Amino acid sequence: MFSHPSQRDDLQSNNPFIQQHLIAHLLNISGRTLGGLAAFLSFVALCGYAFSMPALYRPLAHGAATHPLTAVVVMCLGIAVGVQQSPTFRKPTQALALVALLLCVIRLADGFLHTHWLNSLTPFTDQVDRDINQGMSNSMGMNSASMLAVIALALILYARQCPLASQIVAFCALGIPSVSLTGYAYQIENFHGQMSLFTTLYGICLSFSVMSLTTRLGVIKALLSPFIGGKIARMQALLGFCVPFFLGFMFVQVFAIKDAEYFGIFVILICWFALTLVGVSAVYHEYVDNQRRLSERALIKAATHDSLTDLPNRRKFFEAAEQEIQRTLHAKHQAWLIMLDIDHFKTINDTAGHAMGDKILIEIAQVIQQSTRKSDIKCRLGGEEFAILLVNTDFQSAQSAAENLRARIASAQVDGYTNIYGPVTASLGLSQIETNDTLSDALSRADELLYHAKREGRNRVIYTL
């Protein structure tokens, strides 16, 4: 839990970004899990060949089968995605992706050149031949090879530090299994051809897995945005794909459309047009909205922080410190207030100029930041005066913190001043926050102690009169 309100305020204001980071992380884990699942199921398909269990590689009794080499390629890609972000396995995963791409390229070359190079690399050829002799389909189709080649290319691009290109290529790879899935749903055989339903699902899983590696940029980042643009884009993407797909399915089933192929092509084009339009608009909207958010945060910081030292200003200090005092006293913890004033600051300005005075103020602010805890609330009250609220601190710790701060200020080096005029010093008043104290009460008491320190000769800490 954060120790003071300013930190809690920052957490609340950053909640959407934390939420986006967590969602991206979970999606990344889910994507790698999908890749591992695809690898496992492809291994199960290979076991189906090894033990003559067709149901493990042929989901529909007389439908297309997942070819052994397809299963091998899917297993390579699934393993590569699953361990992609592990530095130990980075080179082996690239090798697996390259092997998968090479096998797919050989299959495509066989198709175009009418050669049979792939036959010598295919495992379980006896089972494949038996299926073919029984009149059933069993081959690595051109559509399966193309899909897996594109996925392998996307994975290689990611490994070669081209994540945005990887995301785009993986998104394009989804086109082939989406056509196949439409073919199975609408019972249009030409749409899936020799691609089995298992291979279709493998392709969808692997495409999403590769895209999940790039959740922090591009379309995926825009869709995951926790702001209104991301929420609208997610709903539009879901409806843009599901509504045309399911309406098309209902039309085909209810009205028994004769030209189902043309109707299926129309549905696919509508779905992909909607997804592309939503993706592009989401990226543009997220860019514009991000510029607005940056400007908004800059305005908030300008209103709550000192522009010279970058410390919270008096207004922000009062808001945060009053709440923290109430919380600390309610929890029966001690809190102490330090008032700090730079000694002879007017003389510094008169001697070395106001620019040097500003430089010294910046240096003192940095010393305060470095000498206090993140949980402590500090600010520039105005001029050469600073205040620090020490939370959950006993007397000895507060006194030690104040003395350490005084000593570090005295030893600070400011080029152009301390090497000519000597050290810069400060006087400090240290006051405990009493029960029923307001911040004004505590400041008045600390201010009185501060001026007592000045009367005692400066460059010292006074905590009691």
C-alpha positions in Angstrom: 0.0 0.0 0.0 1.3 3.5 -0.8 2.2 5.6 2.1 0.8 9.0 1.3 -2.0 10.5 -0.8 0.1 11.9 -3.6 1.3 8.4 -4.4 -2.3 7.0 -4.1 -3.5 9.8 -6.3 -0.8 8.9 -8.9 -1.9 5.3 -8.7 -5.5 6.2 -9.2 -4.7 8.4 -12.1 -2.5 5.7 -13.6 -5.0 2.9 -13.0 -6.0 2.7 -16.7 -2.4 2.2 -17.7 -1.8 -0.4 -15.0 -5.0 -2.1 -16.2 -3.8 -2.0 -19.8 -0.4 -3.4 -18.7 -2.0 -6.3 -16.8 -4.4 -7.2 -19.6 -1.5 -7.1 -22.1 0.5 -9.4 -19.8 -2.4 -11.8 -19.4 -3.0 -11.8 -23.1 0.6 -12.5 -23.7 0.5 -15.5 -21.3 -2.8 -16.7 -22.9 -1.2 -16.5 -26.3 1.8 -18.5 -25.4 -0.6 -21.0 -23.7 -2.5 -21.3 -27.0 0.7 -21.9 -28.8 1.6 -24.7 -26.3 -1.9 -26.1 -26.7 -1.5 -26.2 -30.5 1.8 -28.0 -30.1 0.3 -30.5 -27.7 -2.7 -31.2 -29.9 -0.5 -31.6 -33.0 1.6 -34.1 -31.0 -1.7 -36.0 -30.2 -2.4 -36.0 -34.0 1.0 -37.6 -34.6 0.1 -40.2 -31.9 -3.0 -40.9 -33.9 -0.9 -41.8 -36.9 1.5 -43.9 -34.7 -1.3 -45.9 -33.1 -3.7 -46.0 -36.1 -6.3 -43.8 -34.4 -7.8 -41.7 -37.2 -10.1 -39.7 -34.9 -7.0 -37.9 -33.5 -6.1 -36.4 -36.8 -9.4 -36.6 -38.8 -12.1 -34.8 -36.8 -14.9 -35.6 -39.4 -15.2 -39.2 -40.4 -14.9 -38.6 -44.1 -13.5 -35.1 -44.0 -10.0 -33.8 -44.5 -7.2 -34.9 -42.2 -4.3 -33.1 -40.6 -1.3 -34.4 -42.5 1.7 -35.7 -40.4 4.0 -33.0 -41.8 1.3 -30.3 -41.0 1.3 -31.6 -37.4 5.1 -31.4 -37.3 5.1 -27.8 -38.5 2.4 -26.8 -36.1 4.3 -28.5 -33.2 7.5 -26.5 -34.2 5.6 -23.2 -34.3 3.7 -23.9 -31.1 6.8 -24.7 -29.2 8.6 -21.6 -30.7 5.7 -19.3 -29.6 5.4 -20.9 -26.2 9.1 -20.2 -25.2 9.7 -17.2 -27.5 10.3 -14.7 -24.7 12.8 -16.8 -22.8 16.3 -15.6 -23.5 17.7 -19.1 -23.0 15.6 -20.5 -25.8 15.7 -17.5 -28.2 18.0 -19.1 -30.8 16.4 -22.5 -30.7 12.9 -21.0 -31.3 14.3 -19.1 -34.3 15.6 -22.4 -35.6 12.2 -24.1 -35.1 10.5 -21.3 -37.0 13.0 -21.5 -39.8 12.5 -25.3 -40.0 8.7 -24.8 -40.2 9.1 -22.2 -42.9 11.4 -24.4 -44.9 9.0 -27.3 -44.8 6.1 -25.1 -45.9 8.2 -23.6 -48.8 9.1 -27.1 -49.9 5.4 -28.0 -50.0 4.6 -24.9 -51.9 7.4 -25.7 -54.4 6.0 -29.2 -54.8 2.7 -27.8 -55.7 3.9 -25.3 -58.2 6.7 -27.5 -59.8 4.7 -30.8 -59.6 7.6 -32.4 -57.7 7.5 -34.8 -54.7 10.4 -33.6 -52.5 8.2 -33.5 -49.4 7.3 -37.2 -49.6 10.8 -38.2 -48.4 10.4 -36.0 -45.3 6.9 -37.1 -44.3 6.6 -39.4 -41.3 4.0 -42.2 -41.0 3.7 -42.5 -44.8 2.2 -46.0 -44.5 -0.8 -44.7 -42.6 -1.2 -41.8 -45.1 -1.1 -44.2 -48.0 -3.7 -46.4 -46.4 -6.0 -43.4 -45.9 -5.6 -42.4 -49.6 -6.2 -46.0 -50.8 -9.4 -46.0 -48.9 -10.5 -42.9 -50.8 -10.0 -40.4 -48.0 -8.2 -37.1 -48.2 -4.8 -36.9 -46.5 -2.3 -34.3 -47.7 -0.7 -31.1 -46.7 -2.8 -28.7 -48.8 -1.5 -25.5 -50.4 -3.7 -23.4 -48.2 -2.3 -25.2 -45.0 1.2 -24.7 -46.2 0.6 -21.0 -47.1 -1.0 -20.3 -43.7 1.8 -22.0 -41.7 4.5 -20.3 -43.8 3.0 -16.9 -43.1 2.8 -17.7 -39.4 6.4 -18.9 -39.4 7.4 -15.6 -41.2 5.6 -13.6 -38.5 7.4 -15.4 -35.8 10.8 -14.9 -37.5 10.1 -11.2 -37.9 9.3 -10.9 -34.2 12.5 -12.7 -33.3 14.4 -10.3 -35.6 13.1 -7.3 -33.6 10.4 -6.3 -36.1 7.3 -6.6 -33.8 5.0 -4.3 -35.8 5.7 -6.2 -39.1 5.2 -9.5 -37.2 1.8 -8.3 -35.9 0.6 -7.3 -39.4 1.8 -10.6 -41.0 0.2 -12.7 -38.2 -3.1 -10.8 -38.7 -2.9 -11.5 -42.4 -2.3 -15.2 -41.6 -5.7 -15.3 -39.9 -7.3 -14.8 -43.4 -6.8 -18.4 -44.5 -8.2 -20.2 -41.4 -11.1 -17.8 -41.3 -12.0 -18.7 -44.9 -11.7 -22.4 -44.0 -13.8 -21.9 -40.8 -16.5 -20.2 -42.9 -16.4 -23.2 -45.3 -17.0 -25.6 -42.5 -19.8 -23.5 -41.0 -21.6 -22.8 -44.3 -20.8 -26.3 -45.7 -18.8 -25.0 -48.6 -16.2 -27.6 -49.3 -14.2 -25.4 -51.7 -13.5 -23.0 -48.9 -11.6 -25.5 -46.8 -10.4 -28.0 -49.4 -7.8 -30.3 -47.9 -7.5 -28.2 -44.6 -9.0 -30.2 -41.8 -11.0 -28.6 -39.0 -8.1 -29.3 -36.6 -5.6 -27.6 -38.9 -8.0 -24.6 -39.1 -8.1 -24.3 -35.4 -4.3 -24.7 -35.1 -3.9 -21.8 -37.6 -6.2 -19.6 -35.6 -4.5 -20.4 -32.3 -1.0 -19.9 -33.7 -1.9 -16.6 -35.4 -3.4 -15.2 -32.2 -0.4 -16.5 -30.3 2.1 -14.6 -32.4 0.0 -11.5 -32.2 -0.2 -11.8 -28.4 3.6 -11.3 -28.4 3.1 -7.7 -29.7 0.4 -6.4 -27.2 2.2 -3.2 -26.5 2.1 -1.6 -30.0 0.0 -1.2 -33.1 -3.6 -2.4 -33.5 -3.4 -4.7 -30.4 -2.3 -1.9 -28.2 -5.1 0.3 -29.5 -7.7 -2.5 -29.0 -6.5 -3.1 -25.4 -6.7 0.6 -24.5 -8.6 1.0 -21.3 -10.0 4.4 -22.5 -13.2 5.0 -24.3 -11.6 4.6 -27.8 -10.3 1.1 -26.9 -13.7 0.0 -25.4 -15.6 1.1 -28.5 -13.0 -0.5 -30.8 -13.3 -3.8 -29.0 -17.0 -3.8 -29.2 -16.9 -2.8 -32.9 -14.4 -5.6 -33.7 -16.5 -8.2 -32.0 -19.7 -7.1 -33.6 -18.0 -6.4 -37.0 -16.9 -10.1 -37.2 -19.7 -12.0 -35.3 -22.8 -10.3 -36.7 -22.1 -10.8 -40.4 -20.7 -14.3 -39.8 -23.7 -15.5 -37.8 -26.3 -13.7 -40.0 -24.7 -15.3 -43.0 -24.9 -18.7 -41.3 -28.6 -18.2 -40.6 -29.3 -17.1 -44.2 -27.6 -20.2 -45.5 -29.4 -22.5 -43.2 -32.8 -21.0 -43.3 -33.1 -19.9 -46.9 -30.9 -22.6 -48.5 -29.1 -20.1 -50.7 -28.0 -21.8 -54.0 -24.9 -19.7 -54.6 -23.5 -20.3 -51.1 -19.9 -19.9 -52.3 -20.5 -16.3 -53.5 -22.5 -15.5 -50.4 -19.7 -16.9 -48.3 -17.1 -14.8 -50.1 -19.3 -11.7 -49.5 -19.6 -12.5 -45.8 -15.8 -13.0 -45.5 -15.1 -9.7 -47.3 -17.6 -7.8 -45.0 -16.0 -9.3 -41.9 -12.4 -8.5 -42.9 -13.4 -5.0 -44.1 -15.0 -4.3 -40.8 -12.0 -5.6 -38.8 -9.5 -3.7 -40.9 -11.6 -0.5 -40.6 -11.9 -0.9 -36.9 -8.2 -1.6 -36.5 -7.0 1.4 -38.5 -9.5 3.8 -36.8 -8.6 2.4 -33.3 -4.9 3.1 -34.0 -5.6 6.7 -35.1 -8.1 7.4 -32.3 -5.6 6.0 -29.7 -2.8 8.3 -31.1 -5.1 11.4 -30.9 -6.4 10.5 -27.5 -2.9 9.8 -26.2 -1.8 13.3 -27.3 -4.8 14.7 -25.4 -3.9 12.7 -22.3 -0.3 13.9 -22.4 -1.5 17.5 -22.6 -3.9 16.9 -19.7 -1.2 15.5 -17.5 1.1 18.4 -18.4 -1.5 20.8 -17.3 -2.2 18.9 -14.0 1.6 18.9 -13.3 1.9 22.6 -14.0 -0.9 23.3 -11.6 0.5 21.1 -8.8 4.3 21.3 -9.1 6.9 24.0 -8.9 8.2 24.6 -12.4 11.8 25.3 -11.3 12.5 22.5 -8.8 9.8 20.0 -10.0 8.8 19.5 -6.4 5.1 19.6 -5.5 4.0 23.2 -4.9 2.3 24.6 -1.8 -1.2 23.7 -3.0 -0.4 20.1 -3.7 1.5 19.8 -0.4 -1.5 21.0 1.6 -3.8 18.6 -0.2 -1.5 15.6 0.3 -0.1 16.4 3.8 -3.5 17.2 5.4 -4.9 13.8 4.4 -1.7 12.0 5.4 -1.7 13.7 8.9 -5.2 12.5 9.4 -4.3 8.9 8.3 -1.2 8.8 10.4 -2.7 10.1 13.6 -5.7 7.8 13.2 -3.3 4.9 12.9 -1.5 6.2 16.1 1.8 6.6 14.3 4.2 9.5 14.6 4.7 12.1 11.9 7.2 15.0 11.9 7.4 18.2 9.9 10.6 19.8 8.7 10.7 23.4 7.6 13.9 24.3 5.7 15.2 27.7 4.7 18.4 28.4 2.7 20.7 30.6 4.7 21.6 34.1 3.3 19.7 33.4 0.1 19.2 37.2 -0.6 23.0 37.6 -0.4 23.4 34.7 -2.8 21.2 36.4 -5.3 22.8 39.8 -4.8 26.3 38.3 -5.1 26.0 35.7 -7.8 22.8 36.7 -9.5 19.3 35.3 -9.7 20.3 32.6 -12.3 22.8 31.2 -9.7 20.1 31.4 -7.1 17.8 29.3 -9.3 20.6 26.8 -9.8 21.1 26.5 -6.0 17.3 26.0 -5.5 17.4 23.2 -8.1 20.4 21.5 -6.3 18.7 21.8 -2.9 15.5 20.2 -4.3 17.6 17.3 -5.7 19.3 16.8 -2.3 15.9 16.8 -0.6 14.6 14.1 -3.1 17.7 12.0 -2.6 17.8 12.4 1.3 14.2 11.5 2.0 12.0 8.4 1.4 9.5 8.1 -1.4 6.8 7.9 1.2 7.7 11.4 2.6 5.9 14.4 1.3 8.1 17.3 0.2 7.5 20.6 -1.5 8.8 24.0 -2.2 6.6 26.4 -0.1 7.9 29.4 -1.9 11.1 31.4 -2.3 13.9 29.6 -0.5 11.6 27.7 1.9 10.9 24.0 1.6 8.8 21.6 3.7 9.0 17.8 4.3 6.5 15.7 6.1 8.1 12.6 7.5 5.4 9.9 7.9 5.5 6.8 10.2 8.7 8.1 11.8 9.8 8.2 15.4 11.8 11.0 17.0 15.3 9.5 16.5 14.7 8.7 12.9 13.2 12.2 12.3 16.2 13.9 14.0 18.6 11.7 12.0 16.9 12.5 8.7 16.9 16.2 9.4 20.6 16.2 10.4 21.5 14.1 7.4 19.6 16.6 5.1 21.4 19.6 6.7 24.8 17.9 6.3 24.2 16.9 2.6 23.1 20.5 1.8 26.3 21.8 3.4 28.4 19.4 1.3 26.6 19.9 -2.0 28.7 21.3 -4.8 27.2 24.0 -7.1 29.6 24.8 -9.9 30.2 28.5 -10.1 29.2 29.2 -6.5 30.5 26.8 -3.8 34.0 26.7 -5.4 34.1 30.5 -5.2 32.0 31.6 -2.2 32.0 28.5 -0.1 29.2 26.1 0.9 25.5 26.7 0.8 23.9 26.0 4.2 20.3 25.7 5.5 18.5 26.1 8.8 15.9 23.5 9.7 13.0 23.4 12.2 11.7 20.0 13.2 8.3 19.7 14.8 6.2 16.7 15.7 2.6 16.5 14.5 0.5 16.5 17.7 -2.9 15.0 18.2 -5.7 17.3 16.8 -3.0 19.3 14.9 -3.9 20.9 11.6 -1.2 21.3 9.0 -1.2 25.1 9.6 -0.5 24.5 13.3 2.4 22.2 12.5 3.8 24.6 10.0 3.6 27.5 12.4 5.4 25.5 15.1 8.1 24.3 12.6 8.5 27.9 11.3 9.1 29.2 14.8 11.8 26.5 15.3 13.3 27.4 12.0 13.8 31.0 12.9 15.1 30.0 16.2 17.8 28.0 14.3 18.6 31.1 12.4 19.0 33.2 15.6 21.2 30.5 17.0 23.7 30.9 14.1 22.1 29.1 11.1 23.2 25.8 9.5 21.6 23.7 12.3 18.5 21.8 13.2 16.3 22.9 16.1 13.5 20.6 17.3 12.7 22.2 20.7 12.7 25.7 22.1 
